[in-house]
Amino acid sequence: MLIVTRRSGEKIMLGDDIVVHIMDIVGNSVRVGIQAPRSVPVYREEIWNAVREENKAAVEAAPAELPVVSEHEG
C-alpha cells in the first residue's frame, strides 16, 4: 500500500487515465473526486461489498424451475 500526503487541490495519478482529486479536507473528512474511464467501475467500499454479497447469494440460491414447453404448445 502506498501512503501519500496530499493537500486540498492536489491530485494522485493512477496509471495514465485515472486521476484522484483531493477536493476538500475538513477535520477527519476528505472529499475525493475520481476521474476514470467509463469502463472502470468506481464504487464506495460498502456498496462494492453489498453488490458482491448480493451476487454471491444469487449464485447460491436454488434456481427456479422453468416450465417445460412441449412442441405441441404455442
MOJOMO-V677995 format. One record per residue. N is the residue number from 1. RES is the residue in three letters. SS is DSSP state (~ for helix, > for strand, _ for the rest). OMEGA is omega in whole degrees, 0 to 359 (NA if undefined). D_FIRST is the distance of its C-alpha to the first C-alpha in whole Angstrom. Layout:
# MOJOMO-V677995
n	res	ss	omega	d_first
N	RES	SS	OMEGA	D_FIRST
N	RES	SS	OMEGA	D_FIRST
This chain:
# MOJOMO-V677995
n	res	ss	omega	d_first
1	MET	_	176	0
2	LEU	_	177	4
3	ILE	_	181	6
4	VAL	_	174	10
5	THR	_	180	13
6	ARG	_	176	16
7	ARG	_	177	19
8	SER	_	181	21
9	GLY	_	179	22
10	GLU	_	185	19
11	LYS	>	172	17
12	ILE	>	180	14
13	MET	>	174	15
14	LEU	>	185	13
15	GLY	_	183	15
16	ASP	_	191	19
17	ASP	_	176	20
18	ILE	>	181	17
19	VAL	>	174	17
20	VAL	>	180	16
21	HIS	>	172	18
22	ILE	>	188	18
23	MET	>	187	22
24	ASP	>	176	23
25	ILE	>	179	21
26	VAL	>	181	24
27	GLY	_	181	23
28	ASN	_	182	20
29	SER	>	177	20
30	VAL	>	174	19
31	ARG	>	184	20
32	VAL	>	172	18
33	GLY	>	181	20
34	ILE	>	178	18
35	GLN	>	183	20
36	ALA	_	176	20
37	PRO	_	180	23
38	ARG	_	181	25
39	SER	_	180	24
40	VAL	_	179	20
41	PRO	_	178	20
42	VAL	_	182	18
43	TYR	_	165	19
44	ARG	_	185	18
45	GLU	~	183	16
46	GLU	~	177	20
47	ILE	~	179	22
48	TRP	~	180	19
49	ASN	~	179	20
50	ALA	~	179	24
51	VAL	~	179	24
52	ARG	~	179	23
53	GLU	~	177	25
54	GLU	~	179	28
55	ASN	~	179	28
56	LYS	~	179	27
57	ALA	~	180	31
58	ALA	~	180	32
59	VAL	~	184	32
60	GLU	~	181	33
61	ALA	_	178	36
62	ALA	_	180	39
63	PRO	_	177	41
64	ALA	_	179	44
65	GLU	_	179	47
66	LEU	_	179	48
67	PRO	_	178	52
68	VAL	_	180	53
69	VAL	_	179	55
70	SER	_	181	58
71	GLU	_	184	60
72	HIS	_	179	63
73	GLU	_	166	61
74	GLY	_	NA	60
